[in-house]
Each structure stands twice: as structure tokens, then as C-alpha cells.
Amino acid sequence: MKPEDLFLAIGQVEESRLAKSELSLSPGKGGGKKGTSRILRNLLVAALITGTLAVTAFAAAGYLLFDSPEEMLATIFGDDTGFDHSGGSITPFDDGIGVMIEPTFERVPAEEEVVQEDVAPYVSPVGQTISYEDFTLTVDAFLYDSATQCGLLTYVVENPNGLGYSLQSDGEVWFPEGEVLDTNPSGKHYIIQDRSSDTKLTATCYFRHDKRDGQTLDISFYTNWGTTEERMAQMEETEAILEELYQRLRQELTEEEAIEGAKEAVGEENYEEWMKEMSQEEILESSYRIMAAKEYDVLYPEPETETLAISLPEERTLPNVTLADGSICVSPISFRIDVTDLEFLHTGIDGETWVHADNVDSVVIRFRDGTEYIVEQDNIHNNVVGEVSSAVEDDPENFNVLTFIFNRLVDVENISAVIINDQEFIIE
């Protein structure tokens, strides 16, 4: 059963949210900061009754897309991607309410010394392939930094019938008719343009991953890929079937049987968490609907799809610098800040005191030669991923960590200071 089907089963969200339930993104400033809601995380666990088929695909020696990791890094972090800079723009919407903002960004050439000494030694080949219907995915190589919990991987996805993707001004790949690839956690995908076509997408996926996302980085195909109309029609059909099952089970099962069966289906701890704010009538209805979802899984099992499981080395740490007693960490590819112990970041723009990583409005890195790299400031977004997350396991209210993955490589040995919201942290 798909996640949106389970939402339908227990009636947690309205129809207008279902089409976007796969993305599990919450709005945030800073070029796409995101957080996965706790209820969605729990629902996904419950939805995995059907599971996926994990496989070990064939392994190829060496690199498939590039002659070396140095070439790979110079390509994806360089200034010859075809999406190297933008002067930004502000476009009013036709209704006169609100504006669409395109940020300013600029890529720079990757320094050869940083590529060769600080980053390339940490790139690992993968060379594994999986298929689903007419789609084929081959993952070439990956890089992971355990200090900032950030990484990237390069891949090719092909379909002789076409892929139907679109590109944003910075090269980010969107699939308007439904996402093709599913990763844990979700990442952002940027095209490698000179190796792509209408039937072949070569791209880099940038991601943040910690143990709460699992022991491996998992990549698979969505099994419900299609046009928005097709997906909505399928969801409507699923809703009708679930309602029919629900009405029948109300007649066949006692209230006690429904409650015990629902606890067994989703786990007693999850069940208690979901139901604690509900009335007795709502508890009974949700229990019967969970049982309907369980029966739906048996009657309409999900198509099996292969999953590539990539082990991320926990102790593989890129060269980095730390500041503010470890609250700030900068690696050649990424930046991580935990605002918990940084009191100057505990006040929001409205003056309210709260410990939240969204209070970080500006991140600037200064180098020993006096030059600066603006990672994020006002309408400047020199990063490919910006994400707010929690450093505390299973605490949806504690979004105290901000992570950026850079749109360039950083020479950490030449950093003299990091400036956060005009507060300067100097490296002695």
C-alpha cells in the first residue's frame, strides 16, 4: 500500500494534500529547507506491510560516467554545468498577490588541490543497476561525510519512451508527472547536462542522511509513476475500495477485535501515539479503517520493485573545521550548525524566543585572503540543498539543526572565519 492510501484509510488528511504526500516537504525559507513530519514517518512505517524487494545488483569495476573521481567532482562542482549563475529576479503573480523569487547564485571553478587532496579520496564507485518496467537506474559513485551527515551520488536513469523531466534555472530536475526515484531521505537532483537527453537523465543527487533514515541509503523506483490525472484517478479508486472494506468490517468485527487488530497492524506504540488525542468514536473509526487498509494490502499487493541499498561509512569524515564548541562544522561540501547552545540564534524575526534552526538567516564563510563565500543571505542562495532537521530522535518540535550542501567546493584549510547572522566565529 502506498503512503497516500494509508492516509485515506485512517482519514488523516484531506484530498488536496494527498497528491503531495509522497514529497513530505514542509515549507521553509532558505532555498528548500525541509522536515519530515512525525505522523508521515510513522505512517510510512505502517505502510511497509507489503515491503520492497532489496537486491544486490551487479557490480562494475571502476567508474562508469567519468574517468576518475577528480573528473566527476570538477564537473558537478565546477562552473561549466550550464547552470552556473543567476542574477535573480522578482516576478509578481498574475493575481497581484505575492511574488515569485528566483534567487541569485554563482558557481565557481573547483580548485584542483581541494579536489585531489580533500574530496576525491573519499569518493567510492557503486556500479549497480536496477530496473522497473521500462526504467533502468544505474548508480555510478557516491560520497558521504559523516561529520555533517551530507553526501551525494551520481546516477543515470533511462527510459526509451522518454522521461518527461523539466529543469529549474539552477539545473534542479523536476518530474511534473510524478517523481521517478524514491530515496531515503528525499534528496535534490541536479542534471549533468552534457550527458543527458530526453530518454536519459544523468544527474547528481545531494542528500542528508543519518541513522534515523536507516543504516543504508536506499534508492528505488516509485511504482505509481504517471500523470497527475492517472494518479488521482487511482487514489479515488483506492478510496472507494477502502470505504467498501471499512463498511463491511464494521459489520463483521467487534469493536474489541478492530482495536486489537489495528494495534497488531501498526504496532502498539504507534497506535497509542496516534489515538491519544482522539475521542472514543474516532478511535473506533480509525481502528476499523486501519483494518480495512490491512485487508486492502492482501487484496491489492504493491508491485515489487528492486531497491539499491548503499552502505554509508559512519567513520568516513572529510577534512573539516569546527567552531563554537562543535556547534558549527564546515567540510569541503557542506555546512552544519546546531543552534541549541547558541543563544544569539534563539530569537526569531518576530522577536519571539524559540530554539529553531530557521532563525539562521545568513551564513558567510571568510577565507584568509579576505574573500568571502556567501552560502545564504537575503536573496543569495549558493547552495544546492538547505534543510532543517532535528538533532533529537523522535522529537518533531525540535528543529535545531540547519544543513547546507554547497554549490562549490570549499578549501577548509583556508577558512579564517564563519559569520552567522553577523556573529563572527574566528578560527585562530
N, C-alpha and C positions, 0 to 999 in steps of 0.2 A: 504494500500500500504506500502511496506517495504521501509526503507530509501534508499536502493540502487536503487529501482525502480524510486524514485523521482529524484535521481541523473541522471538516464538515461533519464527521462522525460525532464529535462531542460538542459541537456548536460553540467554539471559542471565538471565531471571528466572522465578520460579515463578508459577503461575497466580494465587495470591492477590494478587499485585502488579499483574496486568495491568489490572484494572478501573480502577485509579487512575493508570495510566501516562500518560494524557493530561495530568494536572494537574501533573506533575513538581515536586511540592512536597516539601520536606524539613521535618520538624518543627522548631520553634524557639520560643523564648519571645517575648513581646512582641507578642501580637496578630497572629500570622501572618507572622513573618519567614520568608523562603523563599529557596531557592537551587536553581538548575537543575543537576542532576548532569552531569558531563562526558560520561559514556557516553550519557546520553539526548540531549544536544546533538549528539553525533556520529551517533547512530542516526537522529535526525531528519534530518540532512543526507543520510544514506544513503537514508532513506525517500522523499526528494523526487525519486526517479527519475521518478515519474509527474507531479509538479509540480502547480501550480494555475494557473488562468487569471486573470491580472491584467488588470483593465479600468479604464478611466476612465469612470465613470458620469456622468449628467447633473449639472450644477452649477446650483444655485438661488441667486438673488441674496438677500443678507440672511440673517437668522436665521429658522429655521422654528419653533422651540419657544418662544422668548422674543422680546420686542420689542427687546431690547438686551442686550449682554454684561453690563451692570450688573445687569439683572434676573436674568439667568442666575446670576451669582455670588452675589447676595443670596439667591437661592433655595437653591442647593445648599450654600452655606456658612453659611446662617442658622440660626436656632433655631426655625423653623416647618416642619420637614421631616416631622413626625410621629414622628421617632425622635431626639429631642433630648437625652434624658438617661436615665441608668440608675443606680440606687443600687447595682447589683451584687448578686450572690448566689453562694452556695456550696451546691451540691446534691450529696449523696452518691449514688453509683451504687447500683442495687438490690442488687448483689452485695456491697456494703460495702467494695469495694476501689477507692480513688480517689474523686475528686470532680469535678464539672463546675463550672467557674468562669465566671460571667458578669461581665465587667469593669465598672467604674464609668466613665462618660463623661458629658460635658456639652458641648453646642454652645452658642455664644453668637451674638448678632446680628452681622452683618457691618458693620464701620464704613464709612460712606458714603465718607469721604475715601480710605480704603485701596482700596476697590472702584474708585472712579473714577480715582485717580491712579496706583496701584501695580500693578493687576492687569488691569482692563478693557482698557487699550490693547494688551494682548498676546494677547487672545482673537481667534481667526480663524474665520470661517464656513467650513463644508465643504459642506453641502447636497448630499451624494451618496447614492445609493441602489443597493443590490444585492438580488437575490432568490435563493432556493433552495427549490424545491418550494413549499410554502405559506407560507414565511417571507419577510418583507421587512425589510431593515435600512436605516435612514436615519441617517446621522451628521450632526448639526447643526453643532457647533462644537468647537474644541479649543484647549487652552492648553498650552504647553510651556516649561519653564525649563531652559536648558542648563547653568546653574551647578550645580543639584542633580540634573539629569537626570530630573526628575519632570514629570508632566503629567496632564491629564485631558481627556476628551471626553464630550459629551452625545449621546445617540442614542435612537432609537425602534426596537424590533423588534416586528413584528406577525405574528400568525397567526390567521386567523378560526376555526380549530379549537381555539384555546387554546394557552397557553404552559406552564402547569404549573409555574411557579416558586414558591418559598417565600421567606419573609423572616426574617432574623435580627433580634434585638432592636434592633440599631443600623441596620437598613434595608438590610443587605447582601443581595444577591439570590443565591439558590442554585437550581440546577435539579436536583432529586433524580433525575430520569430521564435525566441526561446533559447536559453543557454544550451550549449552543446556539451561542455565539460563540467563535471562536478568535482570539487576538491574539498578537502577538509583541512583547514578552514577555507572559505572562499578567498580567492586572490584576485588581483587585477592583471589583465593580459594586454601586452603591447606587441604590435606587429613588428616582425623583421621583414621589411617591405620588399627588398630585392630578392627574397627567396619565397615570395608568396604569390598566389594567383586566386582566381575565383573558385577553384577547386582544391586549392592547397593553401593552408594558413601555417606559416612558420612564425612562432611568437615566443615571447618570454612571459612566464607567469611569476609575478612577485607576490610573496606571501609572508605572513607572520604565523608562527606555529609554536604551540607549547604543549605540554603533556595533556592538558585538558582536551586537546584536539585528537588525542590518540598517540600511540607510540610510533606511528608511521605517517608519512604524508601520503594520503590515498587519493588517487585520480581515477575517475570512471566516466562513463557517458550517462547523461540523462536519458532515461528510457521513454520520456513523454515529450521528446522534442517535436516541435511542429509549429504551425501558425498559431497566433493568439486565438483565432476563432476555433480552430481544432481543439486546442487545449481547454478552452472554456466550455465547448460542447461536451468534451469528455468529463469535465468536472460536474456539469449539470446532470449527465447520465449517472455518474457515481453518486451524486447527492440523492437522486431518485431511488437508486437501489438501496442505499443506506437507510433511507426513510422507510422503505418497504420492510427491510430486515428488522429495523427498530420496532415497527408496529407489531410484527409477528412475534418478536421476542418478548414484548410486553405481555403478550397473551400466554406464552409458553413458560417463561421463567418467573419464579417467585422473586420478591424484592431481595431476599437474602441471597439467592443464587446469583442474581445480577451483580450484587455488590462484591461477593467473594470472587466471582469470575472476572470482574473488572480489576480487582486487586492483583489477581494472578497474571492477567494480561499485561499490565503496565508496570507492575512492581508496587508493593505496598507503600513504600516510601514516596514514590511519585504520586500514587493515588491520594495519600493523605495530604500531600502538599497542594495538589490541585483542588481538593474538595474543602479545604479548611475555611474558605470564605463563602461557601455555598449554603443555601438552605437545604433542608431535608428533601424537599421536592426536586431541587436542582441536582442534588447528589444522585437521586434515583434516576433521573432522566439521563444524566451523564454516564452513569453505570450501564444502563441499557444501551446507550449509543456506543460505548466502548465495546460492549459485547457484539453489537452489530458490526463494528469495524473488524473485530476479530474474525467473525464469520465471513465477512467480505474477503479477507485475506485468503481464506481457504477456497472460496468460490472463484476468485479472480486474482490468482497469484501474479506478482510482478514479473515481467520478463527478466531473466538473469542477465547480468552484464558483468564483464570482467572488471577487475579493479587492480590497478598498479599500486603496490604498496612500497614506498621508498623509505628506507630506514634513515632517519636523520641523526647524525652523530652528536650525542649530547655534549661531548667534551671538545668538539671542534670549534674553536674560538678564533676569529680573525683578530689581527692586531687592533688594539683599541685604546682609548683613553677614558678614564672615569673621573668625574668631578662630583662635588657636593656629597662627599662621603658615599659615593657609589650610586647616588640617585640619578646621575646622568651618565650615559655611556654612549660613546661615538665610535663606530667602526668604519672601515672604508666604504661600506654600502648602506649604513643605516644609523639611526639615532633612536635612543630610548630614554625616556625620563619618567621616573616615578615621583609624583608630586606629594606623596604622603607626608614626607618630612620637610617639605619646602613651604614654609608658612606664607611667603610672599605670593604663592600661587593658590592660596585658599580663598580668594575673593573673586567673584565673577564680575562681569562688566556692569551688572546692576547693583553692585555693592553688597550683595548677599554673600555671606561666608559659607563656602562649601568646598570640600576636597574633591575636585574633579579635574581630570586632565584637559577638559575643554577650556579651562582657564589659561592655558598656554596659547597665546596669540601670536608670538613672534619667536622664531629660532634662527639665530645667525651664528655662523662659525667664522672666527677670525684667524688668519694664518700669520706666521712670523714675519712675512714680507709686507704685512699691512693690508693685504687684500681680504675681502670678505665673501663668504658664500651664504646668501640668504636662502635658507631652506623653506621658510614660510614667514610671510609678513604682508599684511594687508592683502593686496590682490596678486602677490607674487607667490607662486607655488612651484618651487624647484624640487619636487618630489613626485614619485610615481605611486606611492601608497601613503596614506595618512590614516592611522587607526587608533581609536581609543579602546582600551580594554581594561580588565581588572587584574590586579596582582593577587587578589584574594580569591581562592577557589570557591565556586558556588555562591558568590555574592553579587547579585545583579545590580546592586546600588553603588558598588564601589568601583567606579570607572576612574582609576587613579593613574593609569599608565598611558602615555602617548608614544606611539612609534611612527617614525618616518622611514621609508626606503628612498634613498636619494635617486635623482636622475643623472648622477655623475659619480665618479669615484673620488674619494677624499683621502688625501695624504695625512693620516692621523699624526705622524711624527712631527709635522709642521704646524699643528694647531697651537695657537697661543691662548685662545680664549673661546668660550661659548657664551653667547648672550641670549638669555631667556627673558622676554618681556622687559627689556632694558636692564636687567640684572646681569652683571658681568661675572663670570666664573673664570679666573685666570689660571693657566697651567704654569706652574713655577719651573 
